[in-house]
Amino acid sequence: MDRIEAMKVFVAALDEGSLAGAGRLLARSPAAVSRAIALLEQRIGAELLHRTTRTLKLSEAGERYASACRRILADLEEAELSAAGERVAPRGTLTISAPPISGEEILRPILDAYLDAYPEVSVNIVLLDRYASLVEEGIDVALRVAELPDSSLVAVRVGGDVKRVVVASPRYLAGHPPILEPADLGKHRIITTTHFGHDAWVFPPAAGSAISRSVHFKPRLVVNSVRAALASAVDGHGVTRLYTYHVAERVQDGSLKVLLRNAEPSALPVHLLTPQGRISVPKVRAFMDFAVPRLRAEFSRLSVQAQAFQG
């Protein structure tokens, strides 16, 4: 077995979570999988995996080597597809990351239609409340709601009116002090998510000031699920901060009220990101061409909806 094949086995073992899983995926015997890992460990002179009967855990050297393997295999795939040119139809597995709610409610229906249009492609969608490292984690495309730092990633804008809003239920507000400025939040029960700030929320400067306002608090509930934070706020248990598209329906039906409208941060852009060079891979190019106009239409609809309940 050559080094490239051994790398494929190594990466498959990580993705499947076991050597046996890698064997099933690649149609190789357990002995062949073990030999592939041993070959790599012998070449680099270090243990890559800590093995138990049930789990695999990367060693420190294994973490570095796994990132390198993913880059090498991705570059190899790109080179082969580039050489094949237009003769190659979209095929293979497309790995996409997205925030949980936008991934489930906005992106997933578009993916369903994409899969119908391209029967030789399958999709692995990874829903994350953090920013994934696309190259190191083997992700082809990411949907990201954020201002983007300068990077080598290819970014295509699909939306630009997503705001962070503070909301609470009318029932909660009726029994607690009014919230007229960000500092008033210190008197309230705060429901927060790990993605939106564990113990502080930042607001734009007050009129006449250039210093952002940071409101620190001791949250009553911290949860890593937007749905859970939203449900808790709707049930009257406190104040939370989420994106406009998270709360739009609940604001429209009266379950929640938007607060501090004069202290909302600027709207955030929404992009599809892909590593430099991956855009030429047929499955990625086809997805970008398919998804971008549909995402723009959906985020435009959500923007109109958000403006309606904030007007």
ZIQUI-V268736 format. One record per residue. RES is the residue in one small letter. SS is DSSP state (~ for helix, > for strand, _ for the rest). PHI is phi in whole degrees, 0 to 359 (* if undefined). Layout:
# ZIQUI-V268736
res->(RES:RES)
ss->(SS:SS)
phi->(PHI:PHI)
This chain:
# ZIQUI-V268736
res->(m:d:r:i:e:a:m:k:v:f:v:a:a:l:d:e:g:s:l:a:g:a:g:r:l:l:a:r:s:p:a:a:v:s:r:a:i:a:l:l:e:q:r:i:g:a:e:l:l:h:r:t:t:r:t:l:k:l:s:e:a:g:e:r:y:a:s:a:c:r:r:i:l:a:d:l:e:e:a:e:l:s:a:a:g:e:r:v:a:p:r:g:t:l:t:i:s:a:p:p:i:s:g:e:e:i:l:r:p:i:l:d:a:y:l:d:a:y:p:e:v:s:v:n:i:v:l:l:d:r:y:a:s:l:v:e:e:g:i:d:v:a:l:r:v:a:e:l:p:d:s:s:l:v:a:v:r:v:g:g:d:v:k:r:v:v:v:a:s:p:r:y:l:a:g:h:p:p:i:l:e:p:a:d:l:g:k:h:r:i:i:t:t:t:h:f:g:h:d:a:w:v:f:p:p:a:a:g:s:a:i:s:r:s:v:h:f:k:p:r:l:v:v:n:s:v:r:a:a:l:a:s:a:v:d:g:h:g:v:t:r:l:y:t:y:h:v:a:e:r:v:q:d:g:s:l:k:v:l:l:r:n:a:e:p:s:a:l:p:v:h:l:l:t:p:q:g:r:i:s:v:p:k:v:r:a:f:m:d:f:a:v:p:r:l:r:a:e:f:s:r:l:s:v:q:a:q:a:f:q:g)
ss->(_:_:~:~:~:~:~:~:~:~:~:~:~:~:~:~:_:_:~:~:~:~:~:~:~:~:_:_:_:~:~:~:~:~:~:~:~:~:~:~:~:~:~:~:_:_:_:_:>:>:>:_:_:_:_:>:>:>:_:~:~:~:~:~:~:~:~:~:~:~:~:~:~:~:~:~:~:~:~:~:~:~:~:~:~:~:~:_:_:_:_:>:>:>:>:>:>:>:_:~:~:~:~:~:~:~:~:~:~:~:~:~:~:~:~:~:~:_:_:_:>:>:>:>:>:>:>:_:_:_:_:_:_:_:_:_:_:_:_:_:>:>:>:>:>:_:_:_:_:_:_:_:_:>:>:>:>:>:>:>:>:>:_:>:>:>:>:>:_:~:~:~:~:~:_:_:_:_:_:_:_:~:~:~:~:~:~:_:_:>:>:>:>:_:_:_:_:_:_:>:>:>:>:_:_:_:_:_:_:_:_:_:>:>:>:>:_:_:_:_:>:>:>:_:_:~:~:~:~:~:~:~:~:~:_:_:_:_:>:>:>:>:>:~:~:~:~:~:~:~:~:~:_:_:_:_:>:>:>:_:~:~:~:_:_:_:_:>:>:>:>:>:>:>:_:_:_:~:~:~:_:~:~:~:~:~:~:~:~:~:~:~:~:~:~:~:~:~:~:~:~:~:~:~:~:~:~:~:~:~:_)
phi->(*:276:293:297:297:296:298:299:296:300:294:298:298:293:293:273:86:196:292:296:297:298:299:295:296:261:58:237:287:305:295:294:295:298:296:296:295:298:300:294:296:293:293:267:73:207:284:267:232:265:258:234:292:240:226:241:225:291:284:299:295:296:297:294:291:298:298:295:299:298:296:297:292:294:297:296:298:298:297:294:290:296:294:288:64:290:289:266:275:304:202:97:259:259:258:233:247:200:298:305:290:294:294:286:264:255:281:301:297:292:296:302:292:297:296:295:282:231:294:268:251:243:235:247:258:248:265:228:265:212:272:282:273:300:291:293:260:67:259:280:218:231:265:226:256:178:290:263:287:298:200:273:289:277:239:239:285:237:189:204:231:269:247:268:235:264:223:205:278:304:297:296:295:294:253:222:300:295:247:252:212:307:299:295:297:297:264:237:282:255:252:228:250:299:284:260:119:286:220:200:239:254:236:298:299:290:304:86:241:249:256:298:265:249:256:266:205:254:294:277:216:244:217:265:228:298:300:292:297:297:297:296:293:300:282:89:264:159:253:226:231:216:281:304:287:292:252:307:296:288:289:295:271:87:289:226:240:276:246:53:296:278:234:283:295:300:296:260:280:239:229:262:244:213:299:306:98:290:298:276:288:307:294:284:300:296:294:299:298:284:277:303:296:288:294:298:295:290:290:295:298:294:295:297:299:294:296:295:275:260:285)
